[in-house]
């Protein structure tokens, strides 16, 4: 497996992987499948997206997006990570997140944040092992298929960009 920065040419594969995550209901509140055009809009030249390839197939991705439009939060990015359904549990998520952290530091971000469903043990274990801190729980943060879901807030400081 190898990780690299994603390009717009990877949008079709990223869309397919994200749509599996939407269908599986384990990693997002989203319920409407995404289109390639929506994924292409993620390529803003500011927020890194990485993909993991194995045998010339894209099997995972991790992406960043804007946390807030307020200038004081300009160095903070939200992140997501998704692995193709048939490749979960083989280290692709770890590789994607390691690459995303490195690319985010190089892009000038000092912190990554996200929210993870409380019962998503695999993602929580992965993120803790990569130095993400569980900050707290948002109770009844949103509904998915009519059921209230709690999420764990996670963050990781990216050390090379901290200004003390």
VMD Tcl script that draws the C-alpha trace (Angstrom):
set ca {
  {0.00 0.00 0.00}
  {1.13 3.52 -0.69}
  {-0.29 6.93 0.14}
  {-0.22 10.05 -2.00}
  {-1.98 13.36 -2.41}
  {-5.24 12.95 -4.24}
  {-5.92 14.69 -7.54}
  {-9.25 15.52 -9.17}
  {-8.76 12.38 -11.31}
  {-9.31 10.36 -8.11}
  {-12.77 11.83 -7.49}
  {-14.66 8.85 -8.95}
  {-12.97 6.38 -6.59}
  {-13.30 8.72 -3.60}
  {-17.01 9.15 -4.36}
  {-17.53 5.37 -4.45}
  {-15.74 4.87 -1.12}
  {-17.62 7.72 0.57}
  {-20.94 6.41 -0.73}
  {-20.18 3.02 0.84}
  {-19.68 4.83 4.15}
  {-23.00 6.60 3.72}
  {-24.77 3.31 2.92}
  {-23.16 1.48 5.86}
  {-24.33 4.12 8.38}
  {-21.20 3.75 10.53}
  {-19.26 6.96 9.92}
  {-21.46 9.87 8.85}
  {-24.83 11.48 9.42}
  {-25.14 11.93 5.65}
  {-27.85 9.86 3.97}
  {-27.80 11.13 0.38}
  {-25.20 9.59 -1.88}
  {-22.59 11.98 -3.26}
  {-21.76 12.70 -6.87}
  {-18.38 13.08 -8.49}
  {-19.12 16.82 -8.91}
  {-19.57 17.21 -5.15}
  {-16.29 15.43 -4.43}
  {-14.51 17.54 -7.07}
  {-15.58 20.64 -5.11}
  {-13.45 19.41 -2.20}
  {-10.28 20.15 -4.20}
  {-9.90 23.77 -3.15}
  {-6.09 23.98 -3.10}
  {-6.16 24.61 0.66}
  {-7.38 21.43 2.32}
  {-5.32 18.28 1.68}
  {-6.88 15.03 0.53}
  {-4.84 11.83 0.42}
  {-5.59 8.45 -1.05}
  {-4.20 4.98 -0.37}
  {-3.52 2.76 -3.35}
  {-2.95 -0.97 -3.48}
  {-2.28 -2.75 -6.75}
  {-3.32 0.36 -8.72}
  {-6.68 0.58 -6.93}
  {-7.73 3.35 -4.56}
  {-8.83 1.62 -1.37}
  {-9.03 4.50 1.14}
  {-8.94 8.25 1.47}
  {-8.67 10.89 4.16}
  {-9.69 14.48 3.60}
  {-9.72 17.82 5.33}
  {-12.26 20.60 5.09}
  {-12.89 23.98 6.65}
  {-13.55 24.04 10.38}
  {-14.74 27.63 10.57}
  {-14.70 30.78 8.47}
  {-13.42 32.83 11.43}
  {-9.80 33.94 10.91}
  {-8.73 32.80 14.39}
  {-9.47 29.20 13.36}
  {-7.66 29.31 10.01}
  {-5.13 26.65 11.08}
  {-7.74 24.10 12.15}
  {-9.21 21.61 9.71}
  {-11.95 19.02 10.06}
  {-11.06 15.57 8.77}
  {-12.71 12.40 7.55}
  {-11.30 8.99 6.72}
  {-13.00 6.20 4.81}
  {-11.82 2.78 3.66}
  {-13.37 0.75 0.89}
  {-15.70 -1.85 2.40}
  {-13.71 -4.87 1.16}
  {-10.40 -3.47 2.42}
  {-11.30 -2.43 5.96}
  {-9.15 -3.71 8.79}
  {-5.89 -4.02 6.85}
  {-4.12 -0.77 7.81}
  {-5.32 1.44 4.97}
  {-7.07 3.83 7.36}
  {-3.90 4.19 9.43}
  {-1.85 4.91 6.33}
  {-4.40 7.45 5.07}
  {-4.49 9.29 8.41}
  {-0.70 9.29 8.77}
  {-0.42 10.78 5.30}
  {-3.16 13.29 5.99}
  {-1.48 14.48 9.18}
  {1.80 14.99 7.32}
  {0.17 16.80 4.40}
  {-1.92 18.94 6.76}
  {1.21 20.05 8.63}
  {2.90 20.92 5.34}
  {-0.19 22.91 4.34}
  {0.12 25.01 7.51}
  {-2.58 23.49 9.70}
  {-1.87 23.15 13.43}
  {-4.83 21.02 14.47}
  {-7.18 18.38 13.04}
  {-10.62 17.80 14.57}
  {-13.56 15.53 13.92}
  {-16.51 13.76 15.49}
  {-16.86 9.98 15.58}
  {-19.95 7.94 16.41}
  {-19.55 6.71 19.99}
  {-20.03 3.08 18.93}
  {-17.46 3.25 16.10}
  {-14.83 1.36 18.09}
  {-12.52 0.70 15.12}
  {-12.19 4.41 14.24}
  {-11.81 5.47 17.86}
  {-9.07 2.88 18.44}
  {-7.25 3.92 15.25}
  {-7.39 7.62 16.08}
  {-6.21 7.12 19.68}
  {-3.27 5.07 18.39}
  {-2.32 7.98 16.11}
  {-2.24 10.51 18.93}
  {-5.76 11.90 18.68}
  {-7.31 12.92 21.98}
  {-10.94 12.27 22.81}
  {-12.10 15.62 24.12}
  {-15.68 14.78 25.08}
  {-19.04 13.61 23.84}
  {-21.74 15.57 22.08}
  {-24.97 13.90 23.16}
  {-27.84 13.72 20.67}
  {-25.64 15.47 18.13}
  {-27.79 14.46 15.19}
  {-30.32 11.99 13.94}
  {-29.55 9.21 11.53}
  {-32.52 7.31 10.18}
  {-34.68 8.82 12.93}
  {-32.38 7.75 15.77}
  {-30.44 10.25 17.90}
  {-26.68 9.57 17.79}
  {-23.92 10.69 20.14}
  {-20.45 11.53 18.84}
  {-17.00 11.68 20.41}
  {-15.05 14.86 19.67}
  {-11.44 14.13 18.68}
  {-8.47 16.40 18.08}
  {-4.77 16.19 17.34}
  {-2.27 18.99 17.48}
  {0.16 18.94 14.55}
  {3.39 19.77 16.33}
  {5.49 21.37 13.62}
  {3.10 24.30 13.20}
  {2.50 25.19 16.84}
  {3.54 28.69 17.73}
  {4.21 29.15 21.42}
}
mol new
graphics top color blue
foreach p $ca { graphics top sphere $p radius 0.5 }
foreach p [lrange $ca 0 end-1] q [lrange $ca 1 end] { graphics top cylinder $p $q radius 0.2 }
display resetview
